[in-house]
Amino acid sequence: MNKNEMLRSLPKVDEAIGTLVDLIDENTPLKVVKNCVRDEIELEREKILQEQADPQGVSVQQWSERFIAAIKKRMSPNLRRVINGTGVVIHTNLGRSLLSQDTSASLTLAASHYTNLEFNLHTGKRGSRYSLVEEIICDVTGAEAALVVNNNAAAVLLVLDTLAKEKEAIVSRGQLVEIGGSFRIPDVMAKSGAVMVEVGATNRTHLRDYESKINEQTGLLLKVHQSNFRQVGFTAEVSCEDMAALGEKHKVPVMEDLGSGCLVDLSPYGLPKEPTVQEVVKSGIDVVTFSGDKLLGGPQAGIIVGSKPIIDRIKKNPMNRALRIDKFTLASLESVMRSYYDIERALTEVVTLSMLTVKGEVIRKRGQRLMRRIKKSLDGHCSVSLVNTSSRVGGGAMPEYGIDSWALALVPLLISVSRMERLFRELDIPIIGRMEEEMLLLDMRTILDREVAELGDILIRFFLESEGV
């Protein structure tokens, strides 16, 4: 067919919809059907005009398949479950920390029942949502008071706005960090109204550098933990204890942004030593901010702990209401924080900690289980082996540190690795791995025990049923 004939052969929208009545779910909104049909027809029209369409045209059967596929895609949830085979435990793009089944149950309870979110059951009057978790956070961290907002960037902004608005905030040049999404400490300081005063050199900052800049306009001494990068070699930074003493001497509050919010010393488990929240609070720092969904292993949240007078000031900031957390964050954060009353319990129940500290032998056996389930079925379709690999902590924590792990290595025999990786992402339950040396690796550290059998079945169906595979 020539171009004009192909354009005339395009189906009419109303007629196309009529052919789909018996092929789609009767509950599918008509608007969705119309939009999908129009979009597919318009897409074919553009291909014809650009001379990229099949000159044989599109059959009635092909049109039906295209319309149904488009409708199915449009009706599928945009936020979907995936299987994380990347080996990155706190994977920002895949939702960061997982919650345990018990914590997930607390979310279900909060969603399906009325709660005492802001109702004091003792007095029968209005209460504060923050009281539901403040005492627990203080118990675990050793702080006098606590406040929770919707993420750590918000926590930093709120503290700066409260303590240093239109005042000077002194910070080391080596700590002007940028985190994901181009979020930079200097930018958030500017947004808060604080006047940034840089001290020291990029690699070395001393106590005298801070002290030399303190004056009547100083509102805050700021310390930022370099959680997403490392400085090595000829370096120096001021300890929390010395910063706290300097602040006390000059009656200037001291703040530390810890970022990842580690509550457990993970160095006994072979991981690098990170300063814990408890250690920083004990050092005398006035206010500490950290994330709830990184090394802490909870929901997205920004946690602020410190001295009661300062936390009370922050709570009264009108900006606090705009940044407050909802009942789902409260429910899940309370559940996770309770685990930290017993460190051994936390290492088991907090999924992030469990994944980071699990023994390599356990990961290897998990991979062997998956191998036994799929290897025979995949013969002739895909080469399968179990290889030693390296996982990552992720979430901007412990950068460049690899954790010994085991991964399923897949080498397809009938298609390219890159095509297989793309097709894996298009599955009903997408599988996300990482490509290395013409192999797709599925790191067993980040694949849950309860996912092994399901993953095996998905892989078998993929290779035995997929066209061209």
Salt bridges, closest charged atoms under 4 A:
ASP39 OD2 - ARG74 NH2 2.86
GLU40 OE1 - ARG66 NE 3.17
GLU42 OE1 - ARG45 NE 3.31
GLU44 OE1 - ARG66 NH1 2.77
GLU51 OE2 - LYS3 NZ 3.69
GLU118 OE1 - ARG126 NH2 2.95
GLU118 OE2 - ARG129 NE 2.73
GLU118 OE2 - ARG324 NH1 3.45
GLU134 OE1 - LYS315 NZ 3.02
ASP161 OD1 - LYS165 NZ 3.97
GLU178 OE1 - ARG184 NE 2.47
GLU198 OE1 - ARG173 NE 3.29
GLU211 OE2 - LYS249 NZ 2.79
GLU211 OE2 - HIS250 NE2 2.87
GLU237 OE1 - LYS223 NZ 2.93
GLU248 OE2 - LYS251 NZ 3.03
GLU274 OE1 - HIS225 NE2 3.06
GLU274 OE2 - ARG230 NH2 2.86
GLU279 OE1 - LYS273 NZ 3.06
ASP293 OD2 - ARG96 NH1 3.30
ASP312 OD2 - LYS308 NZ 2.86
GLU334 OE2 - ARG338 NH2 2.97
GLU349 OE1 - ARG345 NE 2.78
GLU361 OE2 - ARG364 NH2 2.49
GLU421 OE2 - ARG425 NE 2.82
GLU426 OE2 - ARG422 NH1 3.02
ASP428 OD1 - LYS72 NZ 3.92
GLU436 OE2 - ARG434 NE 2.92
ASP443 OD2 - ARG434 NH1 3.58
ASP449 OD1 - ARG366 NE 2.95
ASP449 OD1 - ARG369 NH1 3.61
GLU451 OE2 - ARG81 NH2 3.43
GLU454 OE1 - ARG81 NH2 2.58
ASP457 OD1 - ARG373 NE 3.27
